[in-house]
Amino acid sequence: MNWRPTDCHAHSTHSDGSMSVADVAARGKALGVRVTVSDHISRDAPTSVDSVAAIESYLDDLDQYDVLRAGEFCWHDALWREVPPLLARRFTHRVGSLHSIRLPNGKFFRAFSSALPEGLTVSQYMTAHVASLEALAAEMPVDILAHPTLVPPPMRLLDPHELWSEELETRAVNALVAAGIAFEVSARYQPHERLVRRAADAGVRLSLGSDGHKLEQVGNIEVPLALVRSLGVGVDALYDPERHGSRTGAFDA
């Protein structure tokens, strides 16, 4: 009866959000949602948290508020590799993102680009996306994979079942199972039901994330919550770092 949904992924003015940490906390309280501040932590993202020293200052600020303390790290950027273990323990959880994927030629390509590279097909992009997802899962000590279905804007207009073959879905899910990383059911980049069901059936813990950057988004996880409930996923299967722990060690005895 006392369960509150947890928004594991929201942004503040520390990166590209429009709300202060205090306002994010107040918004979560008003909605009855346990809210997280998980600003971008990267040298290649719109953020002020772009160094180890900046991470420490960021966490110092978050300590003053009733929020979960997270960060959204870019897989393609090396900053996540430089975080000392004692500093990492201050995060309640960490989020990993594929803001860029590695193409077959070894170059990185941003997921927000307005067009695919010349000569690269949609099918080839999706294969590279899943290969990058597998690398992220194998390498990054994160608790959640943010918006797993994020693709460039032109591809968002396509039927997700045209993008995601069952083979690619299985590879993605198997990578998360092996790493113990939760699958974010994102309110901003909504995954298709078949993939979410496949993840849940495989035992992947699901995470609710608004990816909120402004008032009407932060804490608004009604759509993801409705989807997981329609699949029969109980609240115990929804990732909550305070209940399930974190790879940061924040909740270790």
N, C-alpha and C positions, 0 to 999 in steps of 0.2 A: 504493500500500500504506500510505502515511502519512496518507491523507486522514482528517480528522475532521469530522463534521457540525457545523454552526454553528447554535446557538440564537440567533437575532438579536433576541430579544424576551423579556426576563424582568425581574422587579421585585425590589427590595430594600426595606429599611425606610426608604429615602429617600422612598418614596411609600407605597403600600398593600401592599407585600410583607411577609411575616413573617420574612424572613431577612436577616441583615446581608450587606454586600458580600462579606466574607470567607467567609461560609457559601455564598453563591451561587457564588463561585469554586471552593470546595472541592467543591461538588456537581457542578459541571461536570466537574472533574478526575476525580471518582469514576466518572462515567458515560462518560468519554472523549469529551466534547462540548466544543467551543469555545463558551464561554458569554458572553452579553452582559448588562450591566446597562442597562436602558432604562426608567428610572423616568419617571413622569408629570411633564411640565414644562408647567405650566399654572396659571392663576389660577382655574380652574374644574374642579378634580379633587382627589382626596384625595392631597396631596403636600406636602412641605416645599420643593420646588423651584419656587417661584412668583415669581421675580424674576431679573433678570440677575445680580445679586450672588449669589443662591442657586445659580444655574447654575454660576458660577465655583467656588464652594465644593464643589458636587457633583462637578465634574470633578476638582478637587484630590483629593478622596477616592478617586475611581475610579482615579486615576493610581497609587495604591499597590498595586493588585491586578492579577493576571493575568486581566483581563476585557476584552472589547470595551466601548467607552464610547459609549453611545447615549442617546437620550431619546425618549420618546413624547409628541409634541406634538398638542394638540387643534386641529383646523382652525378650529373656531368661536371659539377664544380667541386674542387678538392677541399673546400673548407671543412666539410664534415669529417674529413680524415684527420684534421688538426686539433679537434676538441679534446682536451685532456680528460682522463677518466673522472677525476674529482669534479670537474665542471659539468661533465655529462650527467652525473648523478643528480644535479639540481633540476634537470628536466623531469617532469612527471612522465613524459613520453616524447618520442620523436617521430616525425612524419617525413617520408621520402617521396620525392616527386620526379617524374620524367618530363621536365620542362624542355629537355632536348633529348633526342634519341641518337644512337650511333648508327650511321648508315653502313652498308656493306663496304664502302671505300674507307671506312675508319673515321670519317668526318662527322661532326655533330650537326644536327639539324633541329631548329627550334620548333616546338609544337604549336607555336602561335603564328607561324609564317603564313602568308596569304596565298601561297601556291607551293606545290611540291617542286623539288628540283627537277630540272629538265631530264626527261628520260626515265624517271622513277615512277613506277605504277603504284596504284593504291595497294595492290596485293603485296608488292615489295616493301612498301612503307610499313604495312601491318606486320610483316614478318620481322622487320627491323625493330619495330615497337616491342614486340614480344621478346625478341632476343635481348633488348635493352632492359626490359622488365626482369628477365631471368638474371641478368648481370647485377641489377640493383638488389634483387632479393639475396643473391649469393654474397654480395659485398657489403651492403650498408647495414649497420646495427640499428635499424629503425623498427618501430612498433606497428606502423600503419603505412600502407601504400596509398597515397592520395590520388584521387580521381584516376583510377586505373584505365579508364576509357578515353582520356584526353587525347584528341587528335587535332590536326590543323583545321582551321575554320571551314575550308571547302569540303572536307570529309565529314564534317558534322551534319551536313545536309543529306547524307546517304543513310539508307537503312542500316542499322548496326549489324544486322544479320548478314549483310553483304560484306561488311568489313571483317567481322569476326567469324572465322570458320570454327567448327567444333574442335578441330585439332589445335588451333591457336588458343582457344579458351582453355583447353585441357592443359596445355603447356604453361599458361599463365597461372592457373590455379595450382598446379603441381609445384611451381616455384614458390608460391606463397606458403603452401603446406610445409615444404621442406625447411623454409626459413622461419616459420612461426610468425609471419607478418599478417596483420589484419587487412582486409579488403575494405576500403572506404566506399560506402554507398553515398555518393556525393549529391548534394542538392543542386550544385551548380553545373556539374557535368554528369548528368544522370546516366548510370549504366543500364543496359537492357536486362530484362528480367531473367533471361536464360543464363546469362553469365553469373548473375548474383545467385541464382538457384544452384548453379554448378559449384560455386565457391562454398555455399552453405552446406551442400550435400557432402562435400569433400572434408568438412570439418574446419574450414577457414573461419576464424572469428570475423564478424562484420563490425564495421565502425560507421557511426553516423557523423557526417561532416557537412556543415553548411558552406564551407569555404567562403564565409561571409566577409565582405569588404565594406558594407554599409549597413545602415540601421535595419532596413527591411530584410536583409539577408542573415545577419548574425543571429545565431540561435534558432533559425527557422529550418528545422529538420523534419517537418511534417511529412513531406513527400518521401524521403528515404525511410522514415519510420513506418509509413503506410505500406511501402513496398516490402520491407522485411517481415512485417506482420502478415501480409497476404501470402507469404511463403511459409508461414508457420514457424518463423524463427522467434524463439523466446528471448526474454530480456537477458538471460544468463549468457546467451551467445553473442550479445552486443558488447564490443570491447569497451571497457572502462578501466583505465590504468590503476585507479584506486582499489578496484576489486580483483583485477586480473594480473596486476604487476606490470613491470616495464623492463625492457632490456637496458635501460639506463642504470638500473639498480636503485632507483629512488625509493622504492618500497621494500628493499631487502631488510631483513631484521638486523 
